[in-house]
Amino acid sequence: MNATKELDARGLNCPLPILKAKKALADMTSGQTLKVIATDAGSVRDFQAFAKQTGNELVEQSTEGADFITVLKRR
């Protein structure tokens, strides 16, 4: 999937991937997508909760090697 913006959060632990994603989404317009690449396994669960709390759409989550990929759509 081609995302509007990509955020590399590898090596960061909770809550930094969420905080960086929140900041990135704030600079985006409605309907744009953000791809977050993280190495913290907890980020999968964290982004699910983040999407529910903020109203942003959780488009996709996947794992590629040690990377946990999350794609969010700005509300």
C-alpha positions as CSV (number, residue, x, y, z in Angstrom):
1,M,0.0,0.0,0.0
2,N,1.3,3.5,-0.9
3,A,1.0,5.7,2.1
4,T,0.9,9.5,2.0
5,K,3.6,9.6,4.7
6,E,5.9,7.1,6.3
7,L,7.1,7.1,9.9
8,D,10.1,5.1,11.0
9,A,9.7,4.3,14.7
10,R,12.1,1.3,14.8
11,G,14.0,1.1,18.0
12,L,11.5,3.2,19.9
13,N,9.5,1.7,22.8
14,C,6.0,2.6,24.0
15,P,4.7,5.2,24.1
16,L,7.0,6.9,21.5
17,P,5.7,5.2,18.4
18,I,2.1,6.4,19.3
19,L,3.3,9.9,20.2
20,K,5.2,10.3,16.9
21,A,2.3,9.0,14.9
22,K,-0.1,11.4,16.7
23,K,2.2,14.3,15.8
24,A,2.5,13.1,12.2
25,L,-1.3,12.7,11.8
26,A,-1.9,16.2,13.2
27,D,0.1,17.6,10.2
28,M,-1.9,15.6,7.6
29,T,-5.3,16.2,6.0
30,S,-8.4,14.0,6.3
31,G,-8.2,10.9,4.2
32,Q,-4.4,10.8,4.0
33,T,-2.6,7.6,5.2
34,L,0.3,7.2,7.5
35,K,2.5,4.0,7.5
36,V,4.3,3.4,10.8
37,I,7.2,0.9,11.0
38,A,8.0,-0.1,14.6
39,T,10.0,-2.8,16.3
40,D,8.1,-2.7,19.6
41,A,5.7,-5.7,19.6
42,G,3.3,-3.8,21.9
43,S,2.8,-1.2,19.2
44,V,0.3,-3.6,17.4
45,R,-2.1,-3.5,20.4
46,D,-1.3,0.2,21.1
47,F,-2.2,1.3,17.6
48,Q,-5.5,-0.7,17.7
49,A,-6.5,1.2,20.9
50,F,-5.2,4.5,19.5
51,A,-7.4,4.2,16.4
52,K,-10.5,3.5,18.5
53,Q,-9.8,6.4,20.9
54,T,-9.0,9.0,18.1
55,G,-11.4,8.0,15.4
56,N,-8.6,7.5,12.9
57,E,-9.1,4.4,10.7
58,L,-6.8,1.4,11.3
59,V,-6.4,0.3,7.6
60,E,-3.9,-2.5,8.0
61,Q,-1.4,-4.2,10.3
62,S,1.3,-6.7,9.3
63,T,4.6,-8.1,10.3
64,E,7.7,-8.1,8.1
65,G,10.6,-9.8,9.9
66,A,11.2,-7.8,13.1
67,D,9.1,-4.9,11.9
68,F,5.5,-4.3,12.8
69,I,3.8,-2.2,10.1
70,T,0.6,-0.2,10.8
71,V,-1.3,1.9,8.3
72,L,-3.6,4.6,9.7
73,K,-6.0,6.8,7.7
74,R,-6.5,10.4,9.1
75,R,-10.1,11.1,10.1
